[in-house]
Amino acid sequence: MPQYKLADQAKAEALDREAVEASAAGNHAGEVGDDYIRITVFLAAVLFLVGIGSTFKLHTIRYALITIGSLLLILATVLILQQPGLPG
């Protein structure tokens, strides 16, 4: 019946659109949070590798661990710079 319209149909559609937008924003915020956790793990790995590297007597192992730690630090820095700024 084309002449029959629900009284609050427009309001329901507007609220539905608002819910979809809020859900998308929440999903994006979750992804950003996951990225920050991943960066934190990389930075913790850097500290671990450099810290454990100082206990080895062989310089080759020390330099290898410092090199791996440096690469992870560069990766973490790049990932930090790619993150969005503060919400405005």
Order of alpha helices (4+ residues) and beta strands (2+ residues): alpha-alpha
